[in-house]
Amino acid sequence: MATVVPAPDPADVREASLDELSRLGLPLPPGNFPLVWEPGDEIELRSVGEVEARIAVLHLILARCFGMPTEAAMGWLLGSRLVDSVTPPEWDFVTAGKGDHRSFVLHHDALFALTWVLGLTKQLDPSLPVDEDLVAKLPNIVGGETFDGWRRRLLVAPQHPADAAALLDLHYCLDWAYLESEREGLPLPGVIDSHAIGQRRWALEWAVMLRGPYHDSPPGWEEVDLST
C-alpha cells in the first residue's frame, strides 16, 4: 500500500529549486510563480505496480516507434495483461500507427523519470541525458520477456514521497526556465532541451499524487496538465 505523508514546506522546497536553477545558470521564474502544493497538504506516490505498468507500456510504445510490428506489440500486451493500462491515444498508435510519432519518441525521458521513481535510476540530473544502461533495466520485449517476468527480476526501492515531490517542484521550475532560455537564446546547462525536461515533469506530475483542499483527483496519464 502507498504511504501518505505530510508534504514538505513548499516555500523551503521552492527556495531549494531556485538555488538549483541558479547553480545551473538558468533564469529564475517570476516572484508570483505558483507553488505546486500548499502548507498542510499530503503526498503519496502511485503504487509500484501502477508505475511498473506505465513503464512497460511506454517501453512498448517506443519499441513500436522503432519498428516493432503491430502484431508483435499486441501479442506482448495481451500476454502481459496490460491492455487496460494503455491509454486511447497509445492504443491507436500501437494498433494502427496513428498519432504524433515524434511525441511518442519523446516519452523516452518520461520513462527515465519513472525508473527514478522506483529507484532503478540513481539520479535525474537536468544537465545529463538518459542513462546509457536504461534499456537493460526495462522489459526485454524483443527477447520475449513478459511483464511478470520483468517484475520478478526487478529490485525496486521507491523514492520517499517527499523527495519525489521536491524533484517535481524542481522540474516545474526547470520547465519554465528551459522554455524561457530557448526563447531568449540563452545557453542550456547540458545536452537535453525543454522537451526532455517537459517529459520528465510529465512523469513526476503523474507519479506524485497531491492531497489537499486545492487539488483535484490525481490525473490520468493523458490528463496531466503541463500548461503552467
Stockholm file with secondary structure:
# STOCKHOLM 1.0

chainA/1-228         MATVVPAPDPADVREASLDELSRLGLPLPPGNFPLVWEPGDEIELRSVGEVEARIAVLHLILARCFGMPTEAAMGWLLGSRLVDSVTPPEWDFVTAGKGDHRSFVLHHDALFALTWVLGLTKQLDPSLPVDEDLVAKLPNIVGGETFDGWRRRLLVAPQHPADAAALLDLHYCLDWAYLESEREGLPLPGVIDSHAIGQRRWALEWAVMLRGPYHDSPPGWEEVDLST
#=GR chainA/1-228 SS CCCCEECCCHHHHHHHHHHHHHHTTCCCCCTTCCCSSCTTCEEEECCHHHHHHHHHHHHHHHHHHTTCCHHHHHHHHHHHTCGGGSCHHHHHHHHHCCSCHHHHHTHHHHHHHHHHHTTSSSCCCTTSCCCTTTGGGSCCTTTTCCHHHHHHHCCCCCCCHHHHHHHHHHHHHHHHHHHHHHHHTCCCSSSCCHHHHHHHHHHHHHHEEEESTTCCSCCCGGGCCCCC
#=GC SS_cons         CCCCEECCCHHHHHHHHHHHHHHTTCCCCCTTCCCSSCTTCEEEECCHHHHHHHHHHHHHHHHHHTTCCHHHHHHHHHHHTCGGGSCHHHHHHHHHCCSCHHHHHTHHHHHHHHHHHTTSSSCCCTTSCCCTTTGGGSCCTTTTCCHHHHHHHCCCCCCCHHHHHHHHHHHHHHHHHHHHHHHHTCCCSSSCCHHHHHHHHHHHHHHEEEESTTCCSCCCGGGCCCCC
//
